Amino acid sequence: MEGFVSFTTPTPRLSFPSLNPTPTHLFRRSLPHSNSVLFSPIRSQLGESEDGSTSISAVKEDAEVALKVKEWEVGMFHNEVAATQGIRIRRRPPTGPPLHYVGPFEFRLQNEGNTPRNILEEIVWHKDVEVSQLKEKKPLGTLKKALDNAPPARDFIGALIAAHERTGLPALIAEVKKASPSGGILREDFDPVEIARAYEKGGAACLSVLTDEKYFKGSFENMEAIRSAGVKCPLLCKEFIIEAWQIYYARSKGADAILLIAAVLPDLDIKYMTKICKRLGLAALVEVHDEKEMDRVLGIEGIELIGINNRNLDITQLFTCHFCLSTETFEVDISNTKKLLEGERGQKIREKDIIVVGESALFTPDDIAFVQEAGAKAVLVGESIVKQSDPGKGIAGLFGKDISL
């Protein structure tokens, strides 16, 4: 198998390929199946003890390196499986980890192959590194024990149904969101608890809380603070889920629902993760962007919530210039909701009694009416209301009427 030699230091370092190019250095060789051959360059540089045995620390380092290589190989296999299902977001760089170490020497492998093709892929690659490091600090066994002390999960779907029946309008999932890659800082005086309370007072059925720190300035601490403050609206953990570990982590922090993105996750992952959600009492909002993703999700049993994101994530329309991504391509089109709910797809959704959530490009009462007419029974809105001086009143403006209790 042709590939790159992967060396790591005992202490993991967070590194991520920048969108700005740096000089490239390729270090290529065949990777044999035998670990003893694969890591012989390391062993040859390690001293032996007096009795001729390799030091325990060296053996430990070899084991750590082997684990890192295995994780990378699994990620590459994941990319191959995803590609067969039309998923173009790669889980991690296909040409290998961006940093390699051989003794004091560092090899930075950076080229067009391991540079993110768009912002979603960049986020996913960063999340892969972030989650790997968090898992080392908080293994799954520790998280499962922490669930005993987590607040009980609340009925996210039930809250949406109740709000829809009460108002006759799409139930609102109001988003607690400080920033976004495309919009920058949305609200300078950002107090997640006060915003959540204003949303609840304004008639929101549920809340979506951004927990990604690097790109959205969110945090799990924000979600915990909202939950601890006594806000009764069920909480959606708005995170980029790529591993089941994250689901347990979100539940331990008080989440009542999580987001699963079909543009990132293969069918088997979605099936597996939705089963974990049911076991933990969580709702799973599965997000789609186009017809192919909708067809995939409709073929999975047990799906109860589908979010239709009106933001265009088509990689074929993205272009790069000197590795700098154009942000103009993530355009929004509200008609996407209607397109994905027409014909047989809409019929299947009604037969399966799936609740559809309209997402993105919702700013006016006419927008709400449009997605409701298309078949959405709920909407997820952030930017258009979080920017308002009074987010609660912003909800009334969005719907054209007061929907509070």
C-alpha positions as a printed Julia matrix, in Angstrom:
405×3 Matrix{Float64}:
   0.0    0.0    0.0
   1.5    3.33  -1.02
   1.34   6.06   1.59
   3.26   8.2    4.02
   5.23   7.2    7.05
   3.52   8.59  10.14
   5.61   9.44  13.19
   4.34  11.17  16.31
   5.8   12.41  19.54
   4.5   10.98  22.82
   2.66  14.25  23.53
  -0.01  14.92  20.85
   0.15  18.31  19.23
  -2.91  19.98  17.73
  -2.1   20.86  14.15
  -4.29  21.56  11.22
  -3.41  22.36   7.61
  -3.84  26.05   6.95
  -5.65  27.27   3.87
  -2.54  29.36   3.17
   0.24  27.36   1.51
   3.63  26.71   3.04
   6.63  24.98   1.47
   5.84  21.33   0.97
   8.08  18.4    1.83
   6.97  14.96   0.77
   8.31  11.93   2.56
   6.91   8.88   0.77
   7.56   5.18   1.04
   5.67   1.9    0.98
   3.84   0.96   4.15
   4.15  -2.79   4.72
   1.54  -4.59   6.79
   4.02  -5.59   9.48
   4.29  -3.1   12.3
   7.79  -4.35  13.05
   8.93  -3.17   9.64
   6.81  -0.01   9.69
   8.41   1.31  12.86
  11.93   0.03  12.34
  13.24   3.58  11.64
  12.21   4.54  15.18
  13.6    1.4   16.77
  16.92   1.79  14.98
  17.41   5.19  16.64
  16.52   3.95  20.14
  19.19   2.76  22.46
  18.97  -0.66  24.09
  19.37  -1.47  27.74
  22.34  -3.44  28.99
  20.51  -6.73  28.56
  19.76  -5.89  24.94
  16.04  -5.15  25.39
  14.36  -2.04  24.06
  13.32   0.35  26.79
   9.74   0.26  28.05
   9.24   3.88  27.02
  10.24   3.01  23.46
   7.78   0.15  23.34
   5.08   2.45  24.68
   5.93   5.03  22.04
   5.73   2.38  19.33
   2.28   1.4   20.58
   1.12   5.01  20.53
   2.41   5.47  17.0
   0.73   2.24  15.9
  -2.57   3.44  17.33
  -2.29   6.78  15.53
  -1.57   5.05  12.23
  -4.5    2.68  12.75
  -6.82   5.6   13.46
  -5.64   7.3   10.28
  -6.22   4.12   8.24
  -9.75   3.85   9.64
 -10.36   7.44   8.63
  -9.18   6.7    5.1
 -11.53   3.73   4.9
 -14.33   5.99   6.14
 -13.59   8.4    3.27
 -13.84   5.56   0.76
 -17.17   4.34   2.14
 -18.54   7.88   2.27
 -17.53   8.53  -1.35
 -19.6    5.55  -2.53
 -22.67   7.26  -1.01
 -21.99  10.58  -2.71
 -20.47  12.19   0.41
 -17.78  14.62  -0.68
 -16.78  15.88   2.76
 -13.67  13.9    3.7
 -13.26  12.93   7.34
  -9.55  13.74   7.37
  -6.75  14.62   4.92
  -6.43  11.77   2.38
  -2.63  12.09   2.06
  -1.92  11.53   5.72
  -1.56  13.52   8.92
  -0.14  17.0    8.23
   2.74  16.72  10.69
   5.32  13.95  10.93
   8.25  13.69  13.29
  11.45  11.71  12.92
  13.65  12.44  15.91
  14.26  16.2   15.89
  13.09  16.57  12.29
   9.59  17.66  11.37
   8.02  16.94   7.99
   5.01  19.05   7.07
   2.96  17.35   4.37
   0.82  20.0    2.83
  -0.51  20.06  -0.7
  -3.75  20.35  -2.57
  -4.69  16.82  -1.5
  -4.67  17.53   2.22
  -5.98  21.11   2.11
  -9.72  21.47   2.95
 -11.87  22.08  -0.1
 -14.46  24.15   1.77
 -15.29  25.44   5.22
 -17.38  22.41   6.23
 -14.52  20.07   5.42
 -12.1   22.31   7.32
 -14.4   22.2   10.36
 -14.69  18.41  10.16
 -10.92  17.94   9.92
 -10.36  20.2   12.91
 -13.13  18.41  14.82
 -11.47  15.06  14.15
  -8.28  16.26  15.87
 -10.21  17.97  18.66
 -12.32  14.91  19.47
  -9.28  12.61  19.44
  -7.64  14.74  22.1
 -10.79  15.04  24.2
 -11.27  11.27  24.13
  -7.82  10.81  25.67
  -8.84  13.07  28.57
 -12.35  11.65  28.96
 -12.65   8.03  27.77
 -16.09   6.67  26.93
 -16.24   4.69  30.17
 -15.82   7.89  32.17
 -18.54   9.61  30.14
 -21.0    6.78  30.69
 -20.51   7.08  34.44
 -21.06  10.85  34.19
 -24.49  10.22  32.67
 -25.74   9.16  36.09
 -25.37  12.77  37.24
 -26.68  14.39  34.04
 -30.1   16.08  34.16
 -32.85  13.91  32.62
 -33.44  14.26  28.89
 -36.54  16.25  27.96
 -38.95  15.53  25.1
 -37.56  17.61  22.23
 -39.93  16.26  19.58
 -42.9   16.49  21.93
 -42.14  20.18  22.52
 -42.12  20.83  18.76
 -45.43  19.06  18.25
 -47.06  20.9   21.15
 -45.93  24.31  19.88
 -47.1   23.57  16.34
 -50.52  22.5   17.58
 -50.78  25.53  19.89
 -49.93  28.21  17.32
 -50.81  26.62  14.01
 -47.38  27.78  12.84
 -44.03  26.0   12.52
 -42.53  25.4   15.96
 -39.46  27.53  16.57
 -36.03  26.15  17.44
 -34.26  29.39  18.36
 -30.49  29.36  18.07
 -28.11  30.67  20.72
 -25.31  31.68  18.4
 -22.53  34.21  18.86
 -20.74  33.9   15.52
 -20.44  31.99  12.26
 -17.66  31.55   9.66
 -19.64  33.5    7.07
 -21.21  36.18   9.28
 -18.47  36.76  11.84
 -19.55  38.02  15.27
 -23.34  38.26  15.27
 -23.77  39.75  18.73
 -21.09  41.51  20.76
 -23.07  41.61  24.04
 -23.51  37.86  24.03
 -25.04  36.43  27.2
 -26.24  32.89  26.38
 -28.52  32.6   29.43
 -30.25  35.96  28.86
 -30.7   35.2   25.17
 -32.14  31.77  26.0
 -34.57  33.29  28.49
 -35.67  35.89  25.92
 -36.25  33.14  23.36
 -38.31  31.11  25.8
 -40.37  34.15  26.78
 -40.9   34.97  23.1
 -42.44  31.57  22.35
 -39.58  29.32  21.25
 -40.43  25.63  21.58
 -36.8   24.49  21.77
 -33.33  26.01  21.67
 -30.29  25.21  19.56
 -26.98  25.9   21.31
 -23.76  26.18  19.31
 -20.99  24.29  21.1
 -18.19  24.58  18.53
 -15.57  26.98  19.87
 -13.16  27.58  16.99
 -15.62  28.52  14.25
 -18.8   29.6   16.07
 -17.47  30.92  19.4
 -19.75  28.5   21.23
 -19.11  26.12  24.11
 -20.58  23.29  26.14
 -20.32  25.62  29.12
 -22.96  27.81  27.45
 -25.3   24.85  27.17
 -24.7   23.82  30.76
 -25.31  27.38  31.93
 -28.62  27.58  30.09
 -29.75  24.25  31.49
 -28.68  25.19  35.02
 -30.48  28.54  34.79
 -33.84  26.78  34.7
 -34.72  27.38  31.05
 -37.38  24.77  30.3
 -37.02  24.62  26.5
 -35.36  21.37  25.41
 -31.84  21.92  24.07
 -30.36  20.84  20.74
 -26.58  20.45  20.89
 -25.49  22.14  17.66
 -22.18  20.39  17.13
 -20.39  18.72  14.23
 -20.84  15.09  15.26
 -18.37  12.68  13.68
 -18.07  10.06  16.43
 -20.46   8.36  18.83
 -18.31   9.57  21.74
 -19.61  13.09  21.09
 -23.2   11.96  21.64
 -22.41  10.68  25.13
 -20.46  13.87  25.82
 -23.39  16.06  24.73
 -25.82  14.07  26.91
 -23.49  14.41  29.9
 -23.59  18.19  29.4
 -27.39  18.34  29.41
 -28.36  18.03  25.74
 -31.85  16.81  24.84
 -31.15  16.46  21.11
 -28.18  16.41  18.74
 -27.54  17.28  15.11
 -26.37  14.69  12.57
 -25.24  16.05   9.17
 -25.84  13.74   6.21
 -23.21  15.61   4.16
 -20.62  14.32   6.65
 -21.92  10.97   7.94
 -22.38   7.75   5.93
 -25.66   5.85   6.3
 -24.21   3.29   8.7
 -23.01   6.04  11.03
 -26.43   7.71  11.0
 -28.15   4.4   11.76
 -25.76   3.62  14.59
 -25.89   7.1   16.08
 -29.68   7.36  15.99
 -29.86   4.08  17.9
 -27.5    5.48  20.54
 -29.69   8.58  20.75
 -32.8    6.5   21.4
 -30.94   4.56  24.08
 -29.97   7.82  25.8
 -33.37   9.47  25.37
 -32.07  12.02  22.86
 -33.76  13.23  19.68
 -31.66  13.24  16.51
 -32.15  16.0   13.96
 -30.71  14.67  10.7
 -29.77  17.5    8.37
 -29.88  17.27   4.56
 -29.02  19.75   1.82
 -30.04  18.12  -1.46
 -32.12  15.36  -3.06
 -29.43  12.7   -2.78
 -29.02  13.24   0.94
 -32.79  13.3    1.44
 -33.15   9.97  -0.39
 -30.41   8.42   1.74
 -31.99   9.56   5.01
 -35.49   8.49   3.98
 -34.07   5.0    3.44
 -32.97   4.77   7.09
 -35.47   3.36   9.54
 -36.27   5.21  12.74
 -35.69   8.77  11.52
 -38.12  11.16  13.22
 -36.67  14.61  12.5
 -35.21  15.87   9.21
 -33.77  19.35   8.87
 -33.56  20.86   5.39
 -30.7   23.33   5.22
 -31.27  25.95   2.53
 -27.57  26.75   2.4
 -25.78  25.46  -0.68
 -22.89  23.15   0.19
 -22.24  21.84  -3.32
 -18.47  21.41  -3.54
 -18.6   21.46  -7.34
 -19.53  25.13  -7.09
 -16.68  25.95  -4.74
 -13.42  27.22  -6.06
 -10.06  28.01  -4.54
  -7.48  30.6   -5.47
  -4.0   29.98  -4.04
  -5.67  27.75  -1.44
  -7.94  30.59  -0.24
 -11.55  29.5   -0.11
 -14.27  31.63  -1.65
 -17.03  32.21   0.9
 -19.47  33.46  -1.73
 -20.47  29.93  -2.68
 -22.44  29.15   0.5
 -25.49  30.93  -0.86
 -28.95  30.34   0.54
 -32.11  29.5   -1.37
 -35.36  29.06   0.53
 -36.91  27.19  -2.39
 -34.66  24.24  -1.51
 -37.15  23.25   1.2
 -40.0   23.08  -1.27
 -37.91  21.2   -3.84
 -36.97  18.46  -1.36
 -40.56  18.0   -0.15
 -42.23  17.62  -3.51
 -43.54  14.39  -5.05
 -42.57  10.99  -3.71
 -40.21  12.39  -1.1
 -42.97  14.44   0.47
 -45.26  11.43   0.38
 -42.7    9.25   2.16
 -42.21  11.88   4.84
 -45.95  12.01   5.49
 -46.21   8.22   5.56
 -43.33   7.96   8.04
 -44.76  10.84  10.11
 -41.4   12.64  10.03
 -41.24  16.21  11.29
 -39.45  18.5    8.83
 -37.44  21.46  10.11
 -36.69  24.35   7.76
 -33.19  25.81   8.28
 -31.35  28.9    7.01
 -32.57  31.9    4.94
 -35.58  32.53   7.19
 -35.94  36.23   7.96
 -39.57  37.3    7.44
 -43.16  36.11   8.02
 -43.34  35.36   4.29
 -40.33  33.04   4.62
 -42.02  31.2    7.48
 -45.25  30.9    5.5
 -43.33  29.59   2.47
 -41.63  26.7    4.29
 -44.85  25.9    6.16
 -46.73  25.64   2.88
 -43.95  23.37   1.6
 -44.48  21.01   4.54
 -42.2   22.16   7.38
 -43.7   21.86  10.86
 -40.73  23.5   12.56
 -38.01  26.02  11.76
 -34.51  26.55  13.13
 -33.58  30.23  13.17
 -30.59  32.02  14.64
 -29.07  34.98  12.84
 -32.25  36.93  12.13
 -33.33  36.97  15.79
 -30.08  36.83  17.78
 -29.02  40.13  16.21
 -32.11  41.91  17.57
 -31.69  44.09  20.66
 -34.55  42.07  22.16
 -34.41  38.53  20.7
 -37.87  37.8   22.14
 -39.43  40.63  20.17
 -37.41  39.49  17.18
 -39.42  36.26  17.27
 -42.69  38.19  16.97
 -41.24  40.07  14.0
 -40.13  36.83  12.36
 -43.59  35.25  12.61
 -45.58  38.44  12.12
 -47.39  37.89  15.41
 -46.84  37.17  19.07
 -46.41  33.41  19.52
 -45.52  33.53  23.21
 -47.56  31.63  25.79
